[in-house]
Amino acid sequence: MQILITTCVAASLYSIRSQSLSWIVDYNGQLLRQTTTLGKKYCGLHDSCFLMHVNLAVVVAVVSTALGLTALSASYFAQKR
């Protein structure tokens, strides 16, 4: 069962890797310039900065937990059979 789960996770990660990650920037972020009011508030002394709406560490933790629970439930059902 572990081999099947590892193969599925590896295949999904490989398919995601081949796509560009620019959709994270387009969907989840905003580029701020110092010349704007919001940019002055968040960028400080930098000319520009990138503001994320959702913290990527939280997204990674949630996805990791979901994959772990999926593996745990699959292992549990495989042992019961």
DSSP file (Angstrom, degrees, kcal/mol; ACC not computed):
  #  RESIDUE AA STRUCTURE BP1 BP2  ACC     N-H-->O    O-->H-N    N-H-->O    O-->H-N    TCO  KAPPA ALPHA  PHI   PSI    X-CA   Y-CA   Z-CA
    1    1 A M     >        0   0    0      0, 0.0     4,-2.3     0, 0.0     5,-0.2   0.000 360.0 360.0 360.0 -38.3    0.0    0.0    0.0
    2    2 A Q  H  >  +     0   0    0      1,-0.2     4,-2.6     2,-0.2     5,-0.2   0.869 360.0  53.5 -62.7 -36.1    2.9    2.4    0.8
    3    3 A I  H  > S+     0   0    0      2,-0.2     4,-2.3     1,-0.2    -1,-0.2   0.900 108.9  49.2 -65.6 -39.9    4.3    1.9   -2.7
    4    4 A L  H  > S+     0   0    0      2,-0.2     4,-2.3     1,-0.2    -2,-0.2   0.919 112.7  46.7 -64.7 -44.2    0.9    2.8   -4.2
    5    5 A I  H  X S+     0   0    0     -4,-2.3     4,-2.5     2,-0.2     5,-0.2   0.923 112.9  49.3 -64.4 -44.3    0.6    6.0   -2.1
    6    6 A T  H  X S+     0   0    0     -4,-2.6     4,-2.5     1,-0.2    -1,-0.2   0.894 111.0  50.3 -62.5 -40.3    4.2    7.0   -2.8
    7    7 A T  H  X S+     0   0    0     -4,-2.3     4,-2.4     2,-0.2    -1,-0.2   0.911 111.4  47.9 -64.4 -43.1    3.7    6.5   -6.5
    8    8 A C  H  X S+     0   0    0     -4,-2.3     4,-2.2     2,-0.2    -2,-0.2   0.917 113.7  46.7 -65.0 -43.2    0.5    8.6   -6.5
    9    9 A V  H  X S+     0   0    0     -4,-2.5     4,-2.5     2,-0.2     5,-0.2   0.916 113.1  49.3 -65.5 -42.5    2.1   11.4   -4.5
   10   10 A A  H  X S+     0   0    0     -4,-2.5     4,-2.2    -5,-0.2    -2,-0.2   0.901 111.4  49.5 -64.0 -40.6    5.2   11.4   -6.8
   11   11 A A  H  X S+     0   0    0     -4,-2.4     4,-2.0     2,-0.2    -1,-0.2   0.904 112.4  47.1 -65.8 -40.8    3.1   11.5   -9.9
   12   12 A S  H  X S+     0   0    0     -4,-2.2     4,-2.0     2,-0.2    -2,-0.2   0.909 112.9  48.7 -68.5 -40.2    1.0   14.4   -8.6
   13   13 A L  H  X S+     0   0    0     -4,-2.5     4,-2.3     1,-0.2    -2,-0.2   0.876 110.8  51.6 -65.5 -36.5    4.1   16.4   -7.5
   14   14 A Y  H  X S+     0   0    0     -4,-2.2     4,-1.4    -5,-0.2    -1,-0.2   0.895 110.0  48.5 -66.8 -39.4    5.7   15.7  -10.9
   15   15 A S  H  < S+     0   0    0     -4,-2.0     4,-0.5     1,-0.2    -2,-0.2   0.875 113.6  46.8 -69.4 -35.4    2.6   17.0  -12.8
   16   16 A I  H >< S+     0   0    0     -4,-2.0     3,-1.0     1,-0.2    -2,-0.2   0.879 107.7  57.7 -70.4 -37.6    2.5   20.1  -10.6
   17   17 A R  H 3< S+     0   0    0     -4,-2.3    -1,-0.2     1,-0.3    -2,-0.2   0.834  99.1  58.7 -62.9 -33.4    6.2   20.7  -11.0
   18   18 A S  T 3< S+     0   0    0     -4,-1.4    -1,-0.3    -5,-0.1     2,-0.2   0.710  95.7  77.8 -72.7 -18.3    5.9   20.9  -14.8
   19   19 A Q  S <  S-     0   0    0     -3,-1.0     2,-0.2    -4,-0.5    -3,-0.0  -0.564  93.2-102.5 -87.1 156.2    3.5   23.8  -14.5
   20   20 A S    >   -     0   0    0     -2,-0.2     3,-0.6     1,-0.1    -1,-0.1  -0.504  17.8-141.6 -74.8 145.5    4.6   27.3  -13.8
   21   21 A L  T >> S+     0   0    0      1,-0.2     3,-1.3    -2,-0.2     4,-0.7   0.231  76.3 104.6 -91.5  14.3    4.1   28.6  -10.3
   22   22 A S  H 3>  +     0   0    0      1,-0.3     4,-2.5     2,-0.2    -1,-0.2   0.723  64.8  73.5 -67.6 -18.7    3.2   32.1  -11.5
   23   23 A W  H <> S+     0   0    0     -3,-0.6     4,-2.6     1,-0.2     5,-0.3   0.792  89.6  59.6 -65.5 -25.4   -0.5   31.3  -10.6
   24   24 A I  H <> S+     0   0    0     -3,-1.3     4,-2.5     2,-0.2     5,-0.3   0.923 109.0  43.1 -64.9 -42.8    0.4   31.6   -7.0
   25   25 A V  H  X S+     0   0    0     -4,-0.7     4,-1.4     3,-0.2    -2,-0.2   0.917 116.7  46.9 -68.1 -43.4    1.5   35.2   -7.6
   26   26 A D  H  < S+     0   0    0     -4,-2.5    -2,-0.2     1,-0.2    -1,-0.2   0.895 123.9  31.5 -66.1 -40.4   -1.5   35.9   -9.8
   27   27 A Y  H  < S+     0   0    0     -4,-2.6    -2,-0.2    -5,-0.2    -3,-0.2   0.856 130.7  28.4 -86.6 -37.5   -4.0   34.4   -7.4
   28   28 A N  H  < S+     0   0    0     -4,-2.5    25,-3.3    -5,-0.3    26,-0.5   0.481 109.7  55.5-110.5  -5.0   -2.6   35.0   -4.0
   29   29 A G  E  <  -A   52   0A   0     -4,-1.4     2,-0.4    -5,-0.3    23,-0.2  -0.773  50.5-152.1-133.9 173.3   -0.4   38.1   -4.2
   30   30 A Q  E     -A   51   0A   0     21,-1.7    21,-3.0    -2,-0.3     2,-0.6  -0.980  19.5-135.4-145.6 128.7   -0.2   41.8   -5.0
   31   31 A L  E     -A   50   0A   0     -2,-0.4     2,-0.4    19,-0.2    19,-0.2  -0.757  26.3-162.7 -86.1 123.6    2.9   43.7   -6.1
   32   32 A L  E     -A   49   0A   0     17,-3.3    17,-2.3    -2,-0.6     2,-0.3  -0.880   5.7-155.3-111.3 139.6    3.1   47.0   -4.3
   33   33 A R  E >   -A   48   0A   0     -2,-0.4     3,-1.5    15,-0.2     6,-0.3  -0.816  26.3-121.7-107.9 152.0    5.2   50.0   -5.2
   34   34 A Q  T 3  S+     0   0    0     13,-2.7     6,-0.1    -2,-0.3    14,-0.1   0.729 107.2  69.2 -64.1 -22.2    6.4   52.7   -2.8
   35   35 A T  T 3  S+     0   0    0     12,-0.3    -1,-0.3     4,-0.1     2,-0.2   0.645  89.0  76.5 -75.3 -13.3    4.6   55.3   -4.8
   36   36 A T  S <> S-     0   0    0     -3,-1.5     4,-2.0     1,-0.1     5,-0.2  -0.565  87.5-119.3 -94.6 162.7    1.2   54.0   -3.7
   37   37 A T  H  > S+     0   0    0      2,-0.2     4,-1.5     1,-0.2    -1,-0.1   0.922 115.8  45.8 -65.4 -45.1   -0.4   54.5   -0.4
   38   38 A L  H  > S+     0   0    0      1,-0.2     4,-2.0     2,-0.2     5,-0.3   0.868 110.9  54.6 -66.7 -35.6   -0.6   50.8    0.4
   39   39 A G  H  > S+     0   0    0     -6,-0.3     4,-2.7     1,-0.2     5,-0.4   0.879 105.6  52.0 -64.8 -38.6    3.0   50.4   -0.8
   40   40 A K  H  X S+     0   0    0     -4,-2.0     4,-0.6     1,-0.2    -1,-0.2   0.861 110.3  50.5 -64.0 -34.5    4.2   53.1    1.7
   41   41 A K  H  < S+     0   0    0     -4,-1.5    -2,-0.2    -5,-0.2    -1,-0.2   0.915 125.0  22.6 -70.3 -43.3    2.4   51.3    4.5
   42   42 A Y  H  < S+     0   0    0     -4,-2.0    -2,-0.2     1,-0.1    -3,-0.2   0.752 116.9  56.9-100.2 -26.9    3.8   47.8    3.8
   43   43 A C  H >< S-     0   0    0     -4,-2.7     3,-1.7    -5,-0.3     2,-0.3   0.760  72.3-175.4 -83.1 -24.2    7.1   48.3    1.9
   44   44 A G  T 3< S-     0   0    0     -4,-0.6    -1,-0.2    -5,-0.4    -2,-0.1  -0.507  71.4  -9.7  67.6-124.0    8.9   50.5    4.3
   45   45 A L  T 3  S+     0   0    0     -2,-0.3    -1,-0.3     3,-0.0     2,-0.1   0.498 113.1 100.9 -88.3  -4.5   12.2   51.6    2.8
   46   46 A H  S <  S-     0   0    0     -3,-1.7     3,-0.1     1,-0.1    -3,-0.1  -0.471  74.2-131.1 -81.3 153.3   12.1   49.2   -0.1
   47   47 A D  S    S-     0   0    0      1,-0.2   -13,-2.7    -2,-0.1     2,-0.3   0.876  87.6  -0.9 -69.4 -38.1   11.1   50.4   -3.6
   48   48 A S  E     -A   33   0A   0    -15,-0.2     2,-0.3    -5,-0.1   -15,-0.2  -0.973  64.5-175.9-148.2 159.9    8.6   47.6   -4.0
   49   49 A C  E     -A   32   0A   0    -17,-2.3   -17,-3.3    -2,-0.3     2,-0.5  -0.958  24.9-118.9-151.6 168.2    7.4   44.6   -2.2
   50   50 A F  E     -A   31   0A   0     -2,-0.3     2,-0.6   -19,-0.2   -19,-0.2  -0.960  21.1-157.6-117.9 124.1    5.0   41.6   -2.6
   51   51 A L  E     -A   30   0A   0    -21,-3.0   -21,-1.7    -2,-0.5     2,-0.4  -0.898   6.4-153.6-106.7 120.9    2.0   41.2   -0.4
   52   52 A M  E     -A   29   0A   0     -2,-0.6   -23,-0.2   -23,-0.2     3,-0.1  -0.755   8.4-156.5 -93.0 138.2    0.6   37.7    0.0
   53   53 A H  S    S+     0   0    0    -25,-3.3     2,-0.4    -2,-0.4    -1,-0.1   0.873  86.5  31.7 -78.2 -39.5   -3.1   37.3    0.9
   54   54 A V  S    S-     0   0    0    -26,-0.5     2,-0.3     4,-0.0    -1,-0.2  -0.977  92.5-115.2-120.9 132.6   -2.7   33.8    2.3
   55   55 A N    >>  -     0   0    0     -2,-0.4     4,-1.5     1,-0.2     3,-0.5  -0.491  17.6-145.3 -67.5 126.7    0.6   32.7    4.0
   56   56 A L  H 3> S+     0   0    0     -2,-0.3     4,-2.6     1,-0.2     5,-0.2   0.788  97.1  62.3 -67.2 -27.3    2.2   30.0    1.9
   57   57 A A  H 3> S+     0   0    0      2,-0.2     4,-2.1     1,-0.2    -1,-0.2   0.881 104.0  49.1 -64.4 -36.6    3.5   28.2    5.1
   58   58 A V  H <> S+     0   0    0     -3,-0.5     4,-2.4     2,-0.2    -2,-0.2   0.904 110.4  50.4 -67.7 -41.0   -0.1   27.7    6.2
   59   59 A V  H  X S+     0   0    0     -4,-1.5     4,-2.5     2,-0.2     5,-0.2   0.925 111.3  48.0 -62.6 -44.7   -1.1   26.3    2.8
   60   60 A V  H  X S+     0   0    0     -4,-2.6     4,-2.5     1,-0.2    -1,-0.2   0.900 111.7  50.4 -63.3 -41.1    1.9   23.9    2.8
   61   61 A A  H  X S+     0   0    0     -4,-2.1     4,-2.3     2,-0.2    -1,-0.2   0.897 111.8  47.4 -64.5 -40.5    1.0   22.8    6.4
   62   62 A V  H  X S+     0   0    0     -4,-2.4     4,-2.4     2,-0.2    -2,-0.2   0.924 114.1  46.2 -67.5 -44.2   -2.7   22.2    5.4
   63   63 A V  H  X S+     0   0    0     -4,-2.5     4,-2.5     2,-0.2    -2,-0.2   0.908 113.1  50.2 -64.8 -41.2   -1.8   20.2    2.3
   64   64 A S  H  X S+     0   0    0     -4,-2.5     4,-2.3    -5,-0.2    -2,-0.2   0.906 111.4  48.2 -63.0 -42.3    0.8   18.2    4.2
   65   65 A T  H  X S+     0   0    0     -4,-2.3     4,-2.6     2,-0.2    -2,-0.2   0.903 111.1  50.9 -64.8 -41.1   -1.7   17.4    6.9
   66   66 A A  H  X S+     0   0    0     -4,-2.4     4,-2.1     2,-0.2    -2,-0.2   0.914 111.3  47.5 -63.6 -42.7   -4.3   16.4    4.3
   67   67 A L  H  X S+     0   0    0     -4,-2.5     4,-2.4     2,-0.2    -1,-0.2   0.894 112.1  50.6 -65.1 -38.7   -1.9   14.1    2.6
   68   68 A G  H  X S+     0   0    0     -4,-2.3     4,-2.5     2,-0.2    -2,-0.2   0.907 111.0  47.7 -64.8 -42.0   -0.9   12.6    5.9
   69   69 A L  H  X S+     0   0    0     -4,-2.6     4,-2.5     2,-0.2    -1,-0.2   0.860 110.9  52.2 -67.6 -34.7   -4.5   11.9    6.9
   70   70 A T  H  X S+     0   0    0     -4,-2.1     4,-2.4     2,-0.2    -2,-0.2   0.925 111.9  45.7 -64.8 -44.3   -5.2   10.4    3.5
   71   71 A A  H  X S+     0   0    0     -4,-2.4     4,-2.3     2,-0.2    -2,-0.2   0.893 113.1  50.9 -65.2 -39.6   -2.2    8.1    3.9
   72   72 A L  H  X S+     0   0    0     -4,-2.5     4,-2.3     2,-0.2    -2,-0.2   0.923 112.3  45.2 -64.2 -44.9   -3.3    7.2    7.5
   73   73 A S  H  X S+     0   0    0     -4,-2.5     4,-2.5     2,-0.2     5,-0.2   0.891 113.1  50.4 -68.6 -38.0   -6.8    6.4    6.4
   74   74 A A  H  X S+     0   0    0     -4,-2.4     4,-2.0     2,-0.2    -1,-0.2   0.904 112.5  47.3 -64.9 -40.0   -5.7    4.3    3.4
   75   75 A S  H  X S+     0   0    0     -4,-2.3     4,-1.9     2,-0.2    -2,-0.2   0.891 111.4  51.4 -66.3 -39.4   -3.3    2.4    5.7
   76   76 A Y  H  X S+     0   0    0     -4,-2.3     4,-1.5     1,-0.2    -2,-0.2   0.927 112.2  45.2 -63.5 -45.8   -6.0    1.9    8.3
   77   77 A F  H  X S+     0   0    0     -4,-2.5     4,-1.0     1,-0.2    -1,-0.2   0.845 111.1  53.9 -68.9 -32.6   -8.5    0.5    5.7
   78   78 A A  H  < S+     0   0    0     -4,-2.0    -1,-0.2     1,-0.2    -2,-0.2   0.855 108.8  49.0 -69.0 -34.4   -5.8   -1.7    4.1
   79   79 A Q  H  < S+     0   0    0     -4,-1.9    -1,-0.2     1,-0.2    -2,-0.2   0.818 107.4  55.0 -73.8 -30.3   -5.0   -3.2    7.5
   80   80 A K  H  <        0   0    0     -4,-1.5    -1,-0.2     1,-0.2    -2,-0.2   0.745 360.0 360.0 -74.1 -23.2   -8.7   -3.9    8.2
   81   81 A R     <        0   0    0     -4,-1.0    -1,-0.2    -3,-0.1    -2,-0.2   0.471 360.0 360.0 -82.0 360.0   -9.1   -5.9    5.0
